[in-house]
């Protein structure tokens, strides 16, 4: 079986992978994406990777994703490293910017993205990689700024948008992604 190997964006930032079967830790150059079966493998192996991939930037962990049979499968989390200063002290902390679930390489279930201050920016549900359910957005001060129902990736019903201080800015009604 011929296996075509592609270069993935994940490898640019430095990825460490832990194989759940053996506890082995792999360097970024030990993972490859197979175009043949559209899955992640240890370089030179035909068996798709199962385990956890940790992504680092500038020595700081910025993402963690579970894989099963070469595809994202299970929880993922992405952080931003933020430098904080207070009373002449400086320190780094990680802020969760995104978290959710993958199923067979597609987003599936609840997905939350956050502002730099840690408050929720968007809450969205996915099914088979498509937005499905109510999607809400908030300003960094916690004010609701967006609400719309999605069915199979398409807006359905009333879409409302508010300013960061809660003033209604817009209202549309959708049917199957078309304004009615």
N, C-alpha and C positions, 0 to 999 in steps of 0.2 A: 504494500500500500504506500503510495507516494504521499508525503506530507509537506504542504507548502507552509513556510513559516513567515509570519508578518511581524512588523515592529509595532508595539503598542504604546500608547501614550503613558500608560502606567509605568513603564520601564524608565521613562525619562527622569522621573522624580526619585527613583530608588525604591525598590520594593523588596520586602523580606517576606517570605512565605513559610508558613508552618504547616507541615503535612500532618493532618489529624491521625493518619494511620500509623505514622512512625515517630511523630514529634520532631522530625527533621526540620531545620531552618535553612531556607534557600536564599541565596543572593539574587538580586534582580536579574542578573544575566543567566540565571538558571531556569527562567520561565519564558515560554514562547507561546504565541497564539497560532493555532492551526487553522488555516483557511479551509482545509479539507472538511473538518467536522465542526468548525466554528466554536472551538473551545480552547481553554488554557491547558498546557501540558508542561511538565518539566522538560527542559530542552533535551532533545534526543530520545524522548520516550513517547510511546504511542498511547499510553494510558492517560486519560484526562485527569487533571489535578483535583484533589479533594483536600481541603484544609482552610487555613485563614491567611489572607494576604494583608500585610501591613505596609503602608506607604509612608515614606519619610521625605521631608524637604528640609534642607539645612540642618540635618541631624534631629529633627523633631518629628514625632509620629503625627501624621495628619489624616490618616484614613485607615479603616479596618473593614475588610469585607470577607464574608464566608463564601467558600466555593464548594460545590459538590459536582462530581463528574465534569469538571472543566468549565462550569458556568457559575455565575454569581447565584448563590442559593442560601438564603437565610439573612440574618441581620447585617446591616452595614452602618457605619458611622463615619462622618467626616468632621474634622476639627480645624479651627484656625488658631494659630499661635499668636497671641496678642501680648504686646509689651505694655505693662501697666506702670504708672508712676504715681506715687503719693508721698507727700512729706519728705521729698528727697530720696525716697527708696524706689528702686526699679526692679521689676521681676516679670517673668514670662508666665503666662497661663494659657491653657487650651480652652477654647470656647467651642462647644458642640454647635456646628453650623448646619448639619444635615444628618438625618437618621431615618431609616426605614427598613424595608424587607425586599429581598429579591426572591424570585421563584423561577427556576430554569432560565436565568438570564434576563428576566423581565421584572420591572417593578411590580410589586403585588402587596396590597395591604396599605397600612397607614404610613405616610411619608410626611416628615416635619422638617421645615427649614427654619433657621433662626437668624435674627439680627446679631450684630457683633456684641451687643449687650446681653445676649442670651435669651431675650424674649422671642416668642414664636412669631415668625414672619408669615409663613404659610402652613396650612394643614391640608393635606390632600390624600384621598384614598385612590389606590390603583388596583386594577384587575387586569391581568395579562398584559401589563405594560401600558395600559390606557387609563387616563383619569376616569374614575367611576365613583360617583357620590358627591357630597357637598365639598366644595373647595372654599376655604376661607383664608383671608389675608388680614394681617394686623400691622399697624405702625410700630415703631420701636418703643412707643410709650404704651402699647397694649390696646390701642383703639382699633376696632374693627374697620377695615378699609375695603374689603372685597368679599362678596358672597355669591356663589352660583352653583347650581346643580349640574353635574356632568353625567351623561349616560354613555358608556362605551366610547369615551374620548370626545364627546360632542356636548356643547352647552345645550341645556334643556330648561326652559322656564325663565324665571326672573334672574337677571344679573344686576347686582347693585354694587356701586362704588362710592366710597366716602373719602373725605379728606382725612389727614392725619389727626384732625381735631373733631372728627365725627360729623361733618357737614356732608349731606348727600350731594355727590357730584354728577352721578350718572345712573341711568336705569335703562336696561334693554330687556326685551323678552325674546327668547330664542326657541326655535323648534328645530331640532336636528342640526344645530350649528348655524342656522339662518335666522336673522332678525325678522320678527313678524310684527 
